Amino acid sequence: MFSTEPDGHLKSVLRNQCRILSRKTSERLQQMIETDLNACTGSDVELRIHSTGDETNIEEFAGDCIDSIDTNCDVFDVDANFLAASDEVVTETLNSHVLRSLCPVTDQPDLGSVMISYKGPQIDRAGLLRYIVSFRQHNDFHEACVERMFMDITQRCKPEQLTVYARYQRRGGIDINPFRSNFEAPPSRIRLRRQ
């Protein structure tokens, strides 16, 4: 299915870009993870996927999630050219849980969710999703990624009001959740399912 380098590196990079089409496909996800861990460790690994447990403190981002839009996400270097807007002026909130960038210090992946609230020309949702996915091989800190999104959306889509808010998975117990807005104050602290 994938071409590989002798050390298997390309295969693992491509697996990071795979889309699991349904939350009900945990068996496929489990098999993929087991296969990768078996290859890395040279032994048989057995994996079990469990529920996150108590979800009473879990919240969701407001707005419409754009992750299920059927679009070709095959560019993994930031490309603001995916961003486009129509002439129709709207007020809406969109979110995605497929944000991923790379730490500029360790080159390890940083996974997160991003919420974009705006008033202005309606942003093309498929283009926005492709833009968010294009951060996957981008080396930068969380704050710089959010600032770049804010500036790119401002320049390409010309919203009157804009908020970009990301909540990343913790690294080393540190919670870094950058917020950039030109019209509203930071929200109260929340915890998303992926955190």
FENTA-V72396 format. One record per residue. N is the residue number from 1. RES is the residue in one small letter. SS is DSSP state (h for helix, s for strand, l for the rest). PSI is psi as a letter, one per 20 degrees, with the letter a starting at -180 (999 if undefined). NEAR is the number of other ideal C-beta (glycine too) atoms within 8 Angstrom. Layout:
BEGIN
N RES SS PSI NEAR
N RES SS PSI NEAR
END
This chain:
BEGIN
1 m l g 1
2 f l q 7
3 s l q 4
4 t l q 8
5 e l r 7
6 p l h 4
7 d l j 4
8 g l j 9
9 h h g 8
10 l h h 10
11 k h g 11
12 s h h 9
13 v h g 8
14 l h h 9
15 r h h 10
16 n h h 9
17 q l i 9
18 c l q 7
19 r l p 5
20 i l o 8
21 l l h 4
22 s l q 5
23 r l i 5
24 k l j 4
25 t l k 9
26 s h h 8
27 e h g 6
28 r h g 8
29 l h g 10
30 q h g 11
31 q h g 8
32 m h g 10
33 i h g 9
34 e h g 11
35 t h g 8
36 d h g 10
37 l h h 10
38 n h g 11
39 a h h 8
40 c h h 6
41 t h i 7
42 g l j 5
43 s l r 5
44 d l p 4
45 v l p 8
46 e l p 5
47 l l q 8
48 r l p 5
49 i l p 6
50 h l q 5
51 s l q 3
52 t l i 7
53 g l c 5
54 d l o 5
55 e l k 7
56 t l h 4
57 n l j 6
58 i l p 9
59 e s r 7
60 e l q 6
61 f l q 12
62 a l r 7
63 g l a 10
64 d s p 8
65 c s p 10
66 i l j 12
67 d l h 8
68 s l j 5
69 i l p 8
70 d l n 3
71 t l q 7
72 n l o 4
73 c l n 10
74 d l j 4
75 v l p 9
76 f l k 8
77 d l p 7
78 v l p 8
79 d l o 9
80 a h i 9
81 n h i 4
82 f h h 11
83 l l p 14
84 a l q 9
85 a s q 12
86 s s a 7
87 d s i 4
88 e s p 6
89 v s p 7
90 v s r 8
91 t s o 4
92 e s r 9
93 t s p 11
94 l s q 14
95 n s r 14
96 s s q 13
97 h s j 9
98 v s j 8
99 l s p 14
100 r s p 11
101 s s r 13
102 l s p 12
103 c l p 12
104 p l i 7
105 v l g 4
106 t l i 4
107 d l j 7
108 q l q 7
109 p s p 8
110 d s o 12
111 l s q 8
112 g s r 12
113 s s q 12
114 v s p 14
115 m s p 14
116 i s o 15
117 s s p 14
118 y s r 15
119 k s p 9
120 g s a 13
121 p s p 12
122 q s p 10
123 i s p 15
124 d l o 10
125 r h g 10
126 a h g 9
127 g h h 11
128 l h g 15
129 l h g 15
130 r h h 14
131 y h g 15
132 i h g 12
133 v h h 11
134 s l i 14
135 f l i 12
136 r l h 10
137 q l j 7
138 h l p 11
139 n s o 8
140 d l r 9
141 f l q 7
142 h h g 13
143 e h g 8
144 a h h 8
145 c h g 15
146 v h g 15
147 e h g 10
148 r h g 10
149 m h g 13
150 f h g 11
151 m h g 8
152 d h g 11
153 i h g 15
154 t h g 10
155 q h h 8
156 r h h 10
157 c h i 13
158 k l l 8
159 p l q 13
160 e l h 5
161 q s q 11
162 l s p 14
163 t s p 14
164 v s p 14
165 y s o 17
166 a s q 15
167 r s o 12
168 y s q 13
169 q l q 8
170 r l q 8
171 r s p 10
172 g l k 4
173 g l j 5
174 i s p 6
175 d l o 6
176 i l o 8
177 n l n 9
178 p l q 11
179 f s p 11
180 r s p 9
181 s s q 12
182 n l j 5
183 f l i 7
184 e l q 6
185 a l q 4
186 p l q 5
187 p l r 7
188 s l q 3
189 r l p 4
190 i l r 7
191 r l p 7
192 l s r 12
193 r l h 7
194 r l i 9
195 q l 999 9
END
